[in-house]
Structure formats: structure tokens, C-alpha cells
Amino acid sequence: MPNHEMLIVKKAFDFSKWLLHHTGKFPKSFRFSIAVRLENSVLEFTELVAVANMRSSKLQGLHEADEVLTRLRLLFRMSFEMKFINLASYEFGSQQIAELGKMLGGWIKKVEQSVEK
């Protein structure tokens, strides 16, 4: 497993753990809507990048992960705007999501270039 690809899996795993600790503190009335969707999105992203790393044909899984990351961004922002997470957590989480997005984008670009050759 190449280093940069293993790194995104590790970062996604670590971010998943961090986020799961926060969603448990959401108001009860939103735990089965926003919290569950946020949890499912972060876990699905982590699974998709881990599985894509194992496959010889990675591109479809990486594009799916990109779609899930978009959902994750949206739900995370909504969680902040509804005051389920504080500013410091929002800033940290947003930085993590942005970093995951950059890593994923670089990986997609690398795979697309290798497919073109």
C-alpha cells in the first residue's frame, strides 16, 4: 500500500473516531436524523477509501468517496449552524474534511492520469 494512500485511510479513520464522539452529544431530537446521517457518511467515506486502496480499479470507488465527502461537508456545516458543535470543533473538523478532500482529489487525479496512459 503506497504511503499517501495509506495516510488518507488512517486520517479518515481518526476523523471518524473524533466525529463519533461528538455526534453522541447532539440533542436527542436530532440524534436519529442529522447525527445518524453524519455518522453514516463519515463511516462510508472511510470504508470507500480503504476498499478503493485494495482494488486494482480504484476510480469508481474514489468518485463515490468524493460524493460522500460532499454530503459529509454539508451535514457537518448544518450541525455547526444548528449549534450542535462549538466553533473550535467546527474549525478542527472543517480542517480535517478539507485535508481529506485535498488528499482524495490528488489521489483521483493520479489514478486518472495513470488510466490515460
MDTraj code that builds the backbone (N, CA, C; nanometers):
import mdtraj as md
import numpy as np

residues = "MET PRO ASN HIS GLU MET LEU ILE VAL LYS LYS ALA PHE ASP PHE SER LYS TRP LEU LEU HIS HIS THR GLY LYS PHE PRO LYS SER PHE ARG PHE SER ILE ALA VAL ARG LEU GLU ASN SER VAL LEU GLU PHE THR GLU LEU VAL ALA VAL ALA ASN MET ARG SER SER LYS LEU GLN GLY LEU HIS GLU ALA ASP GLU VAL LEU THR ARG LEU ARG LEU LEU PHE ARG MET SER PHE GLU MET LYS PHE ILE ASN LEU ALA SER TYR GLU PHE GLY SER GLN GLN ILE ALA GLU LEU GLY LYS MET LEU GLY GLY TRP ILE LYS LYS VAL GLU GLN SER VAL GLU LYS".split()
xyz = np.array([
    [0.0845, -0.1172, 0.0000],
    [0.0000, 0.0000, 0.0000],
    [0.0896, 0.1243, 0.0000],
    [0.0802, 0.2089, -0.1032],
    [0.1617, 0.3302, -0.1057],
    [0.1316, 0.4199, 0.0135],
    [0.2337, 0.4940, 0.0563],
    [0.2237, 0.5758, 0.1767],
    [0.1106, 0.6769, 0.1751],
    [0.0961, 0.7563, 0.0677],
    [-0.0049, 0.8616, 0.0674],
    [-0.1458, 0.8040, 0.0688],
    [-0.1647, 0.6869, 0.0094],
    [-0.2965, 0.6251, 0.0081],
    [-0.3284, 0.5651, 0.1444],
    [-0.2291, 0.5098, 0.2095],
    [-0.2499, 0.4576, 0.3438],
    [-0.2782, 0.5729, 0.4399],
    [-0.2170, 0.6871, 0.4173],
    [-0.2350, 0.8021, 0.5046],
    [-0.3794, 0.8519, 0.5025],
    [-0.4436, 0.8563, 0.3864],
    [-0.5820, 0.9026, 0.3804],
    [-0.6744, 0.8068, 0.4555],
    [-0.6453, 0.6785, 0.4489],
    [-0.7260, 0.5811, 0.5223],
    [-0.7101, 0.6040, 0.6729],
    [-0.5873, 0.6245, 0.7174],
    [-0.5626, 0.6496, 0.8591],
    [-0.6288, 0.7789, 0.9051],
    [-0.6159, 0.8852, 0.8255],
    [-0.6766, 1.0134, 0.8613],
    [-0.8288, 1.0031, 0.8652],
    [-0.8863, 0.9319, 0.7699],
    [-1.0315, 0.9135, 0.7680],
    [-1.0765, 0.8342, 0.8909],
    [-1.0006, 0.7328, 0.9261],
    [-1.0317, 0.6510, 1.0438],
    [-1.0262, 0.7362, 1.1707],
    [-0.9200, 0.8149, 1.1852],
    [-0.9048, 0.9008, 1.3028],
    [-1.0151, 1.0064, 1.3104],
    [-1.0480, 1.0657, 1.1956],
    [-1.1552, 1.1651, 1.1940],
    [-1.2894, 1.1005, 1.2281],
    [-1.3109, 0.9791, 1.1817],
    [-1.4350, 0.9070, 1.2140],
    [-1.4494, 0.8908, 1.3643],
    [-1.3429, 0.8492, 1.4283],
    [-1.3472, 0.8318, 1.5746],
    [-1.3779, 0.9644, 1.6436],
    [-1.3107, 1.0699, 1.6011],
    [-1.3320, 1.2018, 1.6606],
    [-1.4772, 1.2458, 1.6444],
    [-1.5300, 1.2311, 1.5223],
    [-1.6657, 1.2764, 1.4941],
    [-1.7702, 1.1943, 1.5696],
    [-1.7478, 1.0650, 1.5807],
    [-1.8430, 0.9794, 1.6519],
    [-1.8549, 1.0203, 1.7992],
    [-1.7481, 1.0687, 1.8566],
    [-1.7546, 1.1179, 1.9952],
    [-1.8413, 1.2431, 2.0052],
    [-1.8441, 1.3227, 1.8996],
    [-1.9208, 1.4464, 1.9015],
    [-2.0695, 1.4244, 1.8717],
    [-2.1018, 1.3335, 1.7836],
    [-2.2427, 1.3146, 1.7473],
    [-2.3240, 1.2572, 1.8631],
    [-2.2582, 1.1894, 1.9543],
    [-2.3289, 1.1370, 2.0716],
    [-2.3803, 1.2464, 2.1627],
    [-2.3298, 1.3680, 2.1437],
    [-2.3708, 1.4816, 2.2270],
    [-2.4793, 1.5666, 2.1600],
    [-2.5218, 1.5276, 2.0415],
    [-2.6267, 1.6027, 1.9721],
    [-2.7568, 1.5938, 2.0515],
    [-2.8438, 1.6934, 2.0380],
    [-2.9740, 1.6858, 2.1062],
    [-3.0489, 1.5592, 2.0646],
    [-3.1188, 1.5026, 2.1585],
    [-3.1896, 1.3763, 2.1349],
    [-3.2827, 1.3840, 2.0133],
    [-3.3445, 1.4985, 1.9938],
    [-3.4401, 1.5120, 1.8831],
    [-3.3728, 1.5073, 1.7458],
    [-3.2400, 1.5226, 1.7414],
    [-3.1681, 1.5190, 1.6134],
    [-3.0716, 1.4015, 1.6028],
    [-3.0672, 1.3175, 1.7031],
    [-2.9739, 1.2049, 1.7002],
    [-3.0076, 1.1032, 1.5926],
    [-3.1362, 1.0910, 1.5609],
    [-3.1762, 0.9894, 1.4625],
    [-3.1978, 1.0495, 1.3240],
    [-3.1614, 1.1741, 1.3071],
    [-3.1690, 1.2345, 1.1739],
    [-3.0299, 1.2825, 1.1339],
    [-2.9899, 1.3983, 1.1790],
    [-2.8616, 1.4550, 1.1379],
    [-2.7448, 1.3737, 1.1914],
    [-2.7472, 1.3375, 1.3173],
    [-2.6342, 1.2638, 1.3757],
    [-2.6116, 1.1310, 1.3047],
    [-2.7169, 1.0574, 1.2809],
    [-2.7027, 0.9260, 1.2156],
    [-2.6515, 0.9429, 1.0729],
    [-2.7027, 1.0408, 1.0020],
    [-2.6566, 1.0623, 0.8635],
    [-2.5107, 1.1070, 0.8603],
    [-2.4721, 1.1893, 0.9561],
    [-2.3332, 1.2326, 0.9669],
    [-2.2427, 1.1137, 0.9979],
    [-2.2848, 1.0322, 1.0929],
    [-2.2081, 0.9127, 1.1285],
    [-2.1961, 0.8179, 1.0098],
    [-2.3072, 0.7940, 0.9421],
    [-2.3048, 0.7038, 0.8264],
    [-2.2139, 0.7574, 0.7165],
    [-2.2169, 0.8889, 0.6950],
    [-2.1330, 0.9482, 0.5903],
    [-1.9848, 0.9332, 0.6208],
    [-1.9460, 0.9631, 0.7439],
    [-1.8028, 0.9539, 0.7771],
    [-1.7557, 0.8084, 0.7740],
    [-1.8393, 0.7172, 0.8180],
    [-1.8019, 0.5752, 0.8142],
    [-1.7974, 0.5233, 0.6707],
    [-1.8932, 0.5666, 0.5890],
    [-1.8945, 0.5238, 0.4484],
    [-1.7712, 0.5768, 0.3751],
    [-1.7350, 0.7023, 0.4015],
    [-1.6147, 0.7589, 0.3391],
    [-1.4917, 0.6759, 0.3756],
    [-1.4791, 0.6457, 0.5025],
    [-1.3637, 0.5681, 0.5491],
    [-1.3604, 0.4314, 0.4818],
    [-1.4753, 0.3665, 0.4730],
    [-1.4825, 0.2357, 0.4076],
    [-1.4467, 0.2461, 0.2589],
    [-1.4994, 0.3480, 0.1924],
    [-1.4752, 0.3615, 0.0485],
    [-1.3279, 0.3834, 0.0159],
    [-1.2587, 0.4678, 0.0929],
    [-1.1166, 0.4894, 0.0623],
    [-1.0337, 0.3666, 0.0979],
    [-1.0735, 0.2954, 0.2035],
    [-1.0000, 0.1742, 0.2405],
    [-1.0169, 0.0657, 0.1337],
    [-1.1383, 0.0486, 0.0852],
    [-1.1643, -0.0541, -0.0161],
    [-1.1028, -0.0140, -0.1502],
    [-1.1121, 0.1143, -0.1853],
    [-1.0526, 0.1600, -0.3114],
    [-0.9026, 0.1348, -0.3118],
    [-0.8412, 0.1487, -0.1973],
    [-0.6975, 0.1259, -0.1874],
    [-0.6602, -0.0193, -0.2189],
    [-0.7512, -0.1105, -0.1959],
    [-0.7242, -0.2529, -0.2171],
    [-0.7531, -0.2966, -0.3609],
    [-0.8341, -0.2214, -0.4318],
    [-0.8775, -0.2614, -0.5656],
    [-0.7786, -0.2180, -0.6730],
    [-0.7757, -0.2960, -0.7796],
    [-0.6913, -0.2557, -0.8919],
    [-0.7592, -0.1443, -0.9715],
    [-0.8913, -0.1467, -0.9779],
    [-0.9680, -0.0408, -1.0438],
    [-1.0257, 0.0494, -0.9347],
    [-0.9572, 0.1585, -0.9082],
    [-0.9885, 0.2432, -0.7936],
    [-1.0846, 0.3575, -0.8239],
    [-1.0928, 0.3999, -0.9472],
    [-1.1562, 0.5264, -0.9820],
    [-1.3026, 0.5365, -0.9391],
    [-1.3814, 0.4338, -0.9629],
    [-1.5233, 0.4402, -0.9253],
    [-1.5400, 0.4583, -0.7744],
    [-1.4660, 0.3827, -0.6966],
    [-1.4735, 0.3947, -0.5510],
    [-1.4288, 0.5310, -0.5019],
    [-1.3279, 0.5874, -0.5672],
    [-1.2791, 0.7196, -0.5279],
    [-1.3818, 0.8278, -0.5598],
    [-1.4488, 0.8149, -0.6739],
    [-1.5539, 0.9118, -0.7073],
    [-1.6720, 0.8989, -0.6112],
    [-1.7052, 0.7778, -0.5716],
    [-1.8110, 0.7587, -0.4712],
    [-1.7704, 0.8231, -0.3391],
    [-1.6452, 0.8063, -0.3008],
    [-1.5949, 0.8666, -0.1768],
    [-1.6037, 1.0188, -0.1851],
    [-1.5774, 1.0754, -0.3020],
    [-1.5865, 1.2200, -0.3209],
    [-1.7308, 1.2681, -0.3006],
    [-1.8272, 1.1934, -0.3517],
    [-1.9684, 1.2282, -0.3323],
    [-2.0064, 1.2224, -0.1844],
    [-1.9595, 1.1201, -0.1169],
    [-1.9898, 1.1055, 0.0257],
    [-1.9252, 1.2181, 0.1050],
    [-1.8050, 1.2585, 0.0664],
    [-1.7377, 1.3680, 0.1349],
    [-1.8158, 1.4987, 0.1188],
    [-1.8771, 1.5181, 0.0047],
    [-1.9614, 1.6363, -0.0164],
    [-2.0794, 1.6356, 0.0798],
    [-2.1436, 1.5200, 0.0953],
    [-2.2539, 1.5077, 0.1920],
    [-2.2058, 1.5349, 0.3333],
    [-2.0885, 1.4809, 0.3653],
    [-2.0308, 1.4982, 0.4982],
    [-2.0070, 1.6464, 0.5280],
    [-1.9522, 1.7184, 0.4316],
    [-1.9294, 1.8636, 0.4484],
    [-2.0606, 1.9360, 0.4797],
    [-2.1624, 1.9047, 0.4026],
    [-2.2922, 1.9693, 0.4182],
    [-2.3527, 1.9414, 0.5559],
    [-2.3520, 1.8169, 0.5968],
    [-2.4091, 1.7787, 0.7261],
    [-2.3282, 1.8363, 0.8422],
    [-2.1973, 1.8418, 0.8258],
    [-2.1125, 1.8968, 0.9313],
    [-2.1396, 2.0459, 0.9484],
    [-2.1523, 2.1164, 0.8364],
    [-2.1841, 2.2596, 0.8436],
    [-2.3209, 2.2816, 0.9073],
    [-2.4178, 2.2007, 0.8695],
    [-2.5509, 2.2123, 0.9278],
    [-2.5450, 2.1903, 1.0790],
    [-2.4661, 2.0951, 1.1221],
    [-2.4510, 2.0658, 1.2646],
    [-2.3965, 2.1870, 1.3391],
    [-2.3043, 2.2572, 1.2768],
    [-2.2489, 2.3780, 1.3392],
    [-2.3532, 2.4889, 1.3427],
    [-2.4186, 2.5111, 1.2305],
    [-2.5160, 2.6200, 1.2238],
    [-2.6349, 2.5980, 1.3168],
    [-2.6654, 2.4722, 1.3450],
    [-2.7741, 2.4421, 1.4393],
    [-2.7222, 2.4352, 1.5830],
    [-2.5926, 2.4670, 1.5996],
    [-2.5265, 2.4759, 1.7296],
    [-2.5155, 2.3411, 1.8032],
    [-2.4994, 2.2340, 1.7249],
    [-2.4770, 2.1020, 1.7843],
    [-2.3297, 2.0823, 1.8166],
    [-2.2432, 2.1591, 1.7490],
    [-2.0998, 2.1561, 1.7770],
    [-2.0516, 2.3000, 1.7945],
    [-1.9496, 2.3179, 1.8747],
    [-1.8994, 2.4535, 1.9005],
    [-1.8016, 2.4969, 1.7907],
    [-1.7625, 2.6230, 1.7972],
    [-1.6765, 2.6811, 1.6943],
    [-1.5415, 2.6106, 1.6845],
    [-1.4799, 2.5816, 1.7979],
    [-1.3486, 2.5160, 1.7952],
    [-1.3584, 2.3788, 1.7282],
    [-1.4612, 2.3029, 1.7595],
    [-1.4805, 2.1712, 1.6975],
    [-1.5104, 2.1849, 1.5489],
    [-1.5882, 2.2867, 1.5146],
    [-1.6195, 2.3100, 1.3734],
    [-1.4935, 2.3441, 1.2947],
    [-1.4100, 2.4289, 1.3514],
    [-1.2860, 2.4656, 1.2828],
    [-1.1953, 2.3445, 1.2644],
    [-1.1809, 2.2654, 1.3701],
    [-1.0970, 2.1457, 1.3607],
    [-1.1546, 2.0478, 1.2578],
    [-1.2832, 2.0195, 1.2692],
    [-1.3468, 1.9247, 1.1781],
    [-1.3419, 1.9709, 1.0336],
    [-1.3629, 2.1004, 1.0121],
    [-1.3575, 2.1552, 0.8763],
    [-1.2184, 2.1415, 0.8171],
    [-1.1169, 2.1644, 0.8987],
    [-0.9788, 2.1478, 0.8516],
    [-0.9527, 2.0019, 0.8139],
    [-1.0029, 1.9101, 0.8950],
    [-0.9834, 1.7679, 0.8663],
    [-1.0535, 1.7281, 0.7366],
    [-1.1768, 1.7760, 0.7194],
    [-1.2524, 1.7441, 0.5984],
    [-1.1837, 1.8035, 0.4758],
    [-1.1351, 1.9270, 0.4882],
    [-1.0641, 1.9902, 0.3759],
    [-0.9380, 1.9120, 0.3403],
    [-0.8650, 1.8677, 0.4412],
    [-0.7438, 1.7906, 0.4168],
    [-0.7765, 1.6568, 0.3503],
    [-0.8819, 1.5921, 0.3969],
    [-0.9238, 1.4672, 0.3334],
    [-0.9629, 1.4914, 0.1881],
    [-1.0306, 1.6033, 0.1627],
    [-1.0701, 1.6377, 0.0262],
    [-0.9506, 1.6601, -0.0645],
    [-0.8492, 1.7291, -0.0135],
    [-0.7274, 1.7524, -0.0923],
    [-0.6551, 1.6211, -0.1213],
    [-0.6465, 1.5371, -0.0208],
    [-0.5796, 1.4081, -0.0400],
    [-0.6552, 1.3228, -0.1410],
    [-0.7876, 1.3213, -0.1278],
    [-0.8697, 1.2431, -0.2190],
    [-0.8599, 1.2980, -0.3610],
    [-0.8653, 1.4296, -0.3747],
    [-0.8538, 1.4910, -0.5072],
    [-0.7214, 1.4584, -0.5742],
    [-0.6138, 1.4624, -0.4970],
    [-0.4831, 1.4258, -0.5510],
    [-0.4773, 1.2810, -0.5937],
    [-0.5383, 1.1953, -0.5147],
    [-0.5404, 1.0529, -0.5458],
    [-0.6210, 1.0280, -0.6730],
    [-0.7366, 1.0942, -0.6846],
    [-0.8197, 1.0792, -0.8045],
    [-0.7424, 1.1254, -0.9279],
    [-0.6777, 1.2397, -0.9158],
    [-0.6007, 1.2930, -1.0291],
    [-0.4904, 1.1956, -1.0704],
    [-0.4213, 1.1388, -0.9726],
    [-0.3136, 1.0435, -1.0007],
    [-0.3682, 0.9192, -1.0715],
    [-0.4802, 0.8679, -1.0244],
    [-0.5396, 0.7475, -1.0847],
    [-0.5893, 0.7787, -1.2256],
    [-0.6526, 0.8954, -1.2441],
    [-0.6999, 0.9329, -1.3786],
    [-0.5846, 0.9464, -1.4768],
    [-0.4737, 1.0010, -1.4318],
    [-0.3561, 1.0152, -1.5191],
    [-0.2988, 0.8789, -1.5555],
    [-0.2995, 0.7866, -1.4607],
    [-0.2465, 0.6530, -1.4915],
    [-0.3393, 0.5758, -1.5837],
    [-0.4693, 0.6034, -1.5783],
    [-0.5656, 0.5383, -1.6680],
    [-0.5482, 0.5905, -1.8108],
    [-0.5170, 0.7197, -1.8229],
    [-0.4982, 0.7812, -1.9547],
    [-0.3775, 0.7273, -2.0281],
    [-0.2765, 0.6829, -1.9540],
    [-0.1525, 0.6351, -2.0168],
    [-0.1648, 0.5019, -2.0806],
])
top = md.Topology()
chain = top.add_chain()
for i, resn in enumerate(residues, 1):
    res = top.add_residue(resn, chain, resSeq=i)
    for name in ("N", "CA", "C"):
        top.add_atom(name, md.element.get_by_symbol(name[0]), res)
traj = md.Trajectory(xyz[None], top)
